[in-house]
Amino acid sequence: MCINDTNRRDFLKTATAAGIAVAAVPALAAPATAHAREHSGGRGEKVALTRVRVFDGDRLTAPRTVVIDDGRIGVSALGARRVDCAGAVLLPGLIDAHLHLKDVDTLHRLARSGVTTGLDMACFPPSVAASLRGLPGLPDIRSAGVPAVAPGSPQSGLPTFPADAVLTGPDQASRFVRARIAEGSDYIKIIIDEPGLSPETVKAVTAAAHSLGKLVMAHATTTAMAERALDAGVDMIHHVPLDTALPAGVAARYAATGTVAVPTLTMMEGFAGLGIPGMDYAAAEGSVAALRRAGARILVGTDANSTPGIPVQPPFGTSIHHEVELLVRAGLTPLEALRATTGLPAQSFGLRDRGAVRPGYRADLLLVDGDPLADITATRAVRRVWIGGVEYSAVG
């Protein structure tokens, strides 16, 4: 179903309120908790997890031993404290490829659900992300910082929004990208939805970011805006349409160009439930199905946020389990859904030290009861979590 101009304006207005078109403006992060500070000096003891079945990216192994040694996956169990896992399943720590950071409590909530890496898709000022980096025993984070927006966009009117992120033309692209990198942004975010940046500006920002070695994230919630992102050569497109499903030809462009999709079905489900005419969650599911049929890479992202006044607030941590379940309902297999929140986001974001249980990788691990390859809801049965070799139960 298509939506007319009036309903589209309502769509955008509500999207702004729901945090889909507007980057959340989080409060400054609180200081690290006493629990986290207690463990600031080390990476945890050497531990051998025995009789554990490991998800190796393709299947579950027979029961084996996995060693956690100095924050990494080790090779020798000599001198390690042994933990009998009695056949439980060990997964790489989960990666949420779309959330909005707020404070240290955000990280604790992620950790409790087995999310060991959080990829923030917009927060400002830069001190928010800076205060949450490198906290021992808590999730590792990356951030886009401030997104590029157009004049007249909802973000541009926020009192705290930086003026240099409101772009009037392609000539400002290089300055914008360099400013974000100077602030510590790990990748660059562009808001494409109307009123959005011109196609020329989107292309210029993308080119400027790529010239400096940065990935580009595009926010697009309609097929037309997804095509604009594809035309510009962005690396990832976040969200999927709610008016009509992505046509097969557009989905094929994702696959042909290697553009990664982060559907954020949890947010789209909540947004569709707000009762806006012309918006149907079936369109989001249909888009995911089209992307999968086309062979596009799909990642798990929840759009978790806790910004006051936003009517759709996927909870940090627990929403990742709902997201993988929604992806399975939309047509992914449990195996594909697990890959979409472990190895694939690690590869897509260039995080070469995680996403798998391999010697030398970060000891970011999630132990669960049950077999998530047979029943994806087993990811909810969290027994233990390690982040950088530190067991979360020891710090939270």
Secondary structure, 3 states (H helix, E strand, C coil): CCCCHHHHHHHHHHHHHHCCCCCCCCCCCCCCCHHHHHCCCCCCCCEEEEEEEEECCCCECCCEEEEEECCEEECCCCCCEEEECCCCEEEECEEEEEECCCCHHHHHHHHHCCEEEEEECCCCCHHHHHHCCCCCCCCEEEECCCCEECCCCCHHHCCCCCHHHECCCHHHHHHHHHHHHHHCCCCEEEECCCCCCCHHHHHHHHHHHHHCCCCEEEECCCHHHHHHHHHHCCCEEECCCCCCCCCHHHHHHHHHHCCEEECCHHHHHHHHCCCCCCCCHHHHHHHHHHHHHHCCCECCCCCECCCCCCCCCCCCCHHHHHHHHHHHHCCCCHHHHHHHCCHHHHHHCCCCCCCCCCCCCECCEEEECCCCCCCHHHHHCEEEEEECCEEHHHCC
